[in-house]
Amino acid sequence: CHRWVGGLFLGNGGGGGGGASVPNSFPEVVELNVGGQVYFTRHSTLISIPHSLLWKMFSPKRDTANDLAKDSKGRFFIDRDGFLFRYILDYLRDRQVVLPDHFPERGRLKREAEYFQLPDLVKLLTPDEIKQTPALPSPALRCPAWSSGVPCVSRALADHQLRDWKGQHVSQEHLHILILKNKTK
């Protein structure tokens, strides 16, 4: 009897009676077929993050080796994105992930990290919150000639504030300074 569980094709195993624990039924080097991509990695790498999906799958605490699907060459088969799995393995090895510049698959990789139950990797892949544009100095100066209540900033004050904002490493593109000139008659 075979069944799909969370994207994994599990076989009946044929062995492994009633929850008997086997010290380690996995080889030291594990061959994986992830979405058609073949990977070789150490068993210790796959179980390096406790409670992750790979830890649960390849944990030596229970005999799951016979329950995991295998391809025609005997490699453990995982029905996920084979290209992105390389980054999952990198993270398991180093607890960091280095992505190429302009990596367009970040959202998909985050989804893979969620699937493999790697919350710290999910956090690494989550974009930082968009920083708020710095507010004008408080209390904001109001131009008396303007009844709209639009903040009025003198050139000197704007230059001073710009220096303060630059000191806080706020990029030019996040600065929005409105310089209004007082109407003269």
PELIN-V368793 format. One line per field, one symbol per residue. psi: psi as a letter, one per 20 degrees, with the letter a starting at -180 (. if undefined). burial: # if it has 9 or more other ideal C-beta (glycine too) atoms within 8 Angstrom, else .. A space follows every 50 residues. Layout:
# PELIN-V368793
psi->???
burial->???
This chain:
# PELIN-V368793
psi->pqqpokjpoprihhbmpljpppgojqrgpppqookippqprqghghjioq jrghgggjpiiqnihiiqqqaijjqpppmaohgihhhgggghgikrpoqq qloijgghhghghggjlmhhhgghipqqqpqqpqrqqpqqppphipiijp ppprgghggghggghhhjlpqhiipnpoopqppq.
burial->.......####..........#..##...######.#.#.#.#.###.#. .#########..##.####.....####.###.#########....#... .....#.###.#######..##..#...............###..#...# ###...##..##..#....#...##....#.....
